[in-house]
Amino acid sequence: MAKERLYQVGLRHKKSREICNLQVWAKNADEATHKLTGSLIGYHCQYEWRGTNVLYENNQPITREVPE
């Protein structure tokens, strides 16, 4: 079993400048960001990336076990 962490990926709409945050399960921050690249984030997409960070609960990263 592998562990995934819960990440928050910050986005900003290119025209309205509205900010939103999505929660994504991934093995690392690069994977969390890449999951949204090309569909929501990117040159021809409606949103631009603002940052990715791991989410914590009780000073511990939020994790889950997933099959490899």
N, C-alpha and C positions, 0 to 999 in steps of 0.2 A: 504494500500500500504506500502511495506517495502522499505527501502533504501539499495542500494548496492553501494560500492565504487570501483573505478578502481585501481587495484594493479599491480605493476610490480614485476614479479618473475624472479630472476636471475638464469641462468643455465650455467653449464660448461660441454662440451662433455668430457666423461671420457678418450677417446683415443687421440683425436686431441687437447684437452684443449681449443677449441674454446668456446668463451663466447657469450651467447645470452640472451636477455631479452624478456619475454612474458608479454602481458597485459591481465589481467583476472578480470572479474567482480565478486565480492563476498561480503558477509556481513562483513567479517573480514579477517585478514591476514592468520589465520589458515585454513579457508575454501578455500582461494585462493591457498594456497600451496597444500592442500589436493586434490583439483581438478586435479592436475598434478601428484600426487603420484600414482605409480603403472603403469602409462602409459608412462611418460617421466622421472620422478624422482624415484629413488629407487635402491635397490641392484642389481636387474636383468635388470635394464633399462640403456639406453645409456648416461643419463645425471645425474649430481649431482647438488643438490640445493646450491645456493650461498646466497640467502636472498630474503625477500619479504618486499616491502614497498608500502605505499599508494601514488598515484600520485596526484599532486596539480596543480591548475590553478588559477591564481590571489590570491595566498595564501589561497585558499579554496580547500578541498578535492573534487575531481571529483566524482559526485554521479549521480545516476539515480533511479527513482521509478520503482519498479517491483511488480506485484501482489503476494500476499502471498499464 
